Amino acid sequence: MSQTTVSPIVVHGVPGSPYVRKALLAGLEKGAPHRLQPIAFGGAKGAEHLANHPFGRIPWATHDDFVLYETDAIIRYVDEAFEGPALQPADPRARARMNQVMGIVDAYVMPSMTAGIGWNRIICPMMGLPVDEAAVAAAIEPSRVCLKALDAILGDQPFMAGEALSLADLMLLAHLDFLPQSPEGAALLAETPR
């Protein structure tokens, strides 16, 4: 059940992280007041951060006196706490499909496309870190499997869970957005253009 809320949700995290971007995208699509409180790369192990996210990951969020960590919890909270278009389908099958895609993103897209290809081809060069070519090579086939599975789920629908944008689309976009910037990612996406 939505409630009218005027104070912004504050997302604490490293700008550019797909998990931080998912939380910000949820606020944007919901029309909810939100803002980013940037944390420096590596800052997730600092005392303030660990006090709010004991696992030292990003992001965590505050809304007034409410503190919440884990991106899935944050984006579901944004959908339920603020007025605006629903980001979770009411239909049980569409909602299950949304949850399935969200699980695919966390379990399979993240380690292959994001950590294997995106991290090594896009982030490492920007930060002057060495590229792990073996990790890139090992990520190509699992990434291909992910994209084919997601393409099959999408089918002829406009969005992953049917006719309306859902949290699944926001999660997927946050991980796929940078992929075409790498030669491997661009080639994989060309195989499954939807």
Secondary structure, DSSP 8 states (H G I E B T S, - for coil): ------S-EEEEE-TT-HHHHHHHHHHHHHT--EEEEE--TTGGGSHHHHHH-TT--S-EEEETTEEEESHHHHHHHHHHHS-SS-SS-SSHHHHHHHHHHHHHIIIIIIIIIIIIIIIIIIIHHHHT----HHHHHHHHHHHHHHHHHHHHHHTT-SBTTBSS--HHHHHHHHHHTTGGGSHHHHHHHHHS--
